[in-house]
C-alpha cells in the first residue's frame, strides 16, 4: 500500500462523487505537498511523516440520529452546533428499522439543510418497505434538497430474528443503490431543469462496509468484499465501515477490496472508546467484539476523567494507525454527544486548529 493517500479537504461541502482510479484511491503520485507535517504519536508510527497540503487533509464526518423524544432535542442541537464548529465534510442521519424514524429523520435532515452549514447524508434501508414506498421516501428527500444517501440493507426489526425482504421490496443494498440511480435518472429525463441541477450537485450514494465481515449475518470479510464490489457496480460512490478496534481490521479490508477491484474510497467508522457500557451495548448490537484489554484499561481507571483520557488515547492510536495506512479520513459515531468526538479529533490533530 502506498505511503501517501488522497486526502479530501475538510472544508469540502459534499463527499466525493466520481469513483477514483485505483491508483487515486490509495495514492496521489506527483502531488504537490507542503513541508507542514502532523506529529505522529502512540503505538502506530508512520515510516515517514504524512504531508498535509490544503487539499490533502483527512475528511472528518459524524453520525447523528433523530431525537427519540422532544426532551432530547435540545441536547442534539447543542451537539450539532458543536460539531458544526469543526466544519465536517458531512454528517449522516440514521433511519430506524422498518422506517420507524422516517418522519423524524426527514425532519432532522431538512433542518440541518435549512439552519446549518452541514451537508447531511440520509440513511435508507430496505427493511419492511416496498419498492414503491422506498421510491416515495427518496422523492421526499430529494424534494427537500437532499443530494446524498447512505444505502443500507438494514437490520431486522426488534423481535425478528431473520432478515426478510418485503414481498415487493429490495433484498440487498446494491439493489437500493441501483434504485437510487434509477430514480435520479428518471427525474433528470423528465425535467431539463432537474438535469442541470443534478450536474451542479450530483447525487452521491454511500454504502456500508464491514472490516471483519458482517457479524449480524454471519458473513466473512471475503463475502463483504464481494458485496462491496456489487454495490460499486450498482453506482455507489464511497463506503463507510462498521465499528472496529484495530487498524489491521480496516487496512486488511481495504487491501482485499482493492485486490478484488473495489476502487471507491472506504472511510473508517470509529466509535470514541470512552464509555465501557456503551462499547458493550454496541458489541451486542453489531456482534463486533470489544477487545478485553481495552475494557480492562477503561475499568481500571481511578476516576471518570482518567477513563475518558485512556479512551481518547486508544482512539488516537487507532486513528493514527489507519491514517498512516492510507485511510481518506474518519467517520465518528457520536451517539448525539460531542465531547468525546471533538476530544478525539483534537488528540489526532484533525480539528483544524493546527492546520492553518
Buried (B, 14 or more C-beta within 10 A) or exposed (E): EEBBBBBBBBEBEBBBBEBBEEEBBBBBEEEEBEEEEBEBBBEBEBEEEBBBBBBBBBBBBBBBBBBEEEEEBEEBBEBBEBBBEBBBBBBBBBBBBBBBBBEBBBBBBBEBBEEBEBBBBBBBBBBBBBBEBBBEBBEBBBEBEBBBBBBBBBBBBEEEEEBEBBEEBBEBBBBBBBBBBEBBBEBBEEEEEBBEBBEEEBBBBBBBBBBBBBBBBEBEBEBBBBBBBBBBEBBBBBBBBBBBBBBBBBBBBBBBBBEEEBBBBBBBBBBBBBBBEBBEEBBEEBBBEBEEEBBEBBEEBEEEEEBBBBBBBBBBBBBBBBBBBBBBBBBBBBBBBBEBBBBBBBBBBBBBEEEE
